[in-house]
Every structure is written in structure tokens, then in C-alpha cells.
Amino acid sequence: MYKKMKLVDTVRISPDRLGDDETLSVKDALKSKLEGRIDKKNGSIVAITDIESIGEGHIIMGDGAVYYDVTFKAIVFMPMMQEVIEGKVVEIVDFGAFISFGAMDGLLHVSQITDDFMSYDSKNARLISKNSNRALAEGDYLRARIVAVSINERDPRESKIGLTMRQVGLGQFQWLEEERQATAKAVE
């Protein structure tokens, strides 16, 4: 879930930026320090949008930089349990598919794609169902539900988000459209 938040942090402005516009220097320093960072409380900081206030600068002995306490607005993404997301398949591996949904990636394990058995086609980098002959490949768009969240602040690349498509209304967009059309024909 994307949120707009008001946050407070301390930012270091290096000596070479002291002659520049203070607001611009602070915003650049915040972007460099925080954008892309993940923490358990706020999630992933996607963008610093606005600087609300810049406190008085402080100098630490032995460091030529100035430190400012800053209140700012940011857009953050926090994956929530049971949230339905839409994303794109960015990689297919023998045990599942990695799905990109904005600021993060999640794993869609082969057991969570369909009720049907899925096999890995390494030559074409896709997963194919045994009975329905449906395939999931890189570049496909889909709708899934978040079923597991494990955020690792120290090493964001080790954060894990588990996904499922084994529920009504979830799946690759083409599959969902085929099901919608089949339902519409059955009603007629």
C-alpha cells in the first residue's frame, strides 16, 4: 500500500554544498540517504516529495559538514498482508516467478500459481500448467495477493514477500479475461 507520510530525520550537508540553496541541498541529501531504503515501520521510501521545515544547523567538531533536523513528506510503499497487488513477471525460475509491483518484488511459488501442476520450461523461461495448458512467462501481467511479508532492514535484497494466485479473481490478466468471457457466455 502506498502512503504519503510526514517524517523527520537528520541530514548531513557536506562543506562543498554549503553555498548552494539550503532547501535544494537538504532535499538532495535526503533523496540520496533515504530513497530506496526499507525499514519495518515505514516500508520502502519511494520518493521525497516536499520539505516542510529545516531546523537550525549544527556542526560537529572534526567534521566540516552541517547537520539539519528536517521535517519532510515522502511517498512510501508498505506491503500489507492480504493486500491484492498487480504486477509484472520479471523472472521465471524452476521454483516460481518473481513479480515486480512498484517499489518491491515478490515471489510467486509454483504451488501458489494455480491448483494445476506447473512445470518449468527452461528453454522458453516459462511455467506451464499440466492440464489447462496455461503458461506464465516473463513480461506477463497478473493480479496476486500478498500472503507473507518479511522485511530485512539491514539487507533489503533479503526481504521476502510471498504471493498467491490460488483464489478467485486472481491470476494472469489473460486468464482472468478468458474466465470473464466464459462466465458471460454461460449467463446468455
Salt bridges, closest charged atoms under 4 A:
ASP9 OD1 - LYS33 NZ 3.21
ASP20 OD2 - ARG17 NE 2.69
ASP28 OD2 - ARG17 NH2 3.16
ASP39 OD2 - ARG37 NH2 3.59
GLU52 OE1 - LYS6 NZ 3.19
GLU52 OE2 - LYS73 NZ 3.48
ASP63 OD1 - ARG12 NH2 2.90
GLU86 OE2 - ARG143 NH2 2.97
ASP115 OD1 - ARG166 NH2 2.84
ASP121 OD2 - ARG126 NE 3.20
GLU158 OE1 - LYS160 NZ 3.62
GLU177 OE2 - ARG180 NH2 2.63
GLU178 OE1 - ARG134 NH2 3.97
GLU179 OE2 - ARG134 NH1 3.39
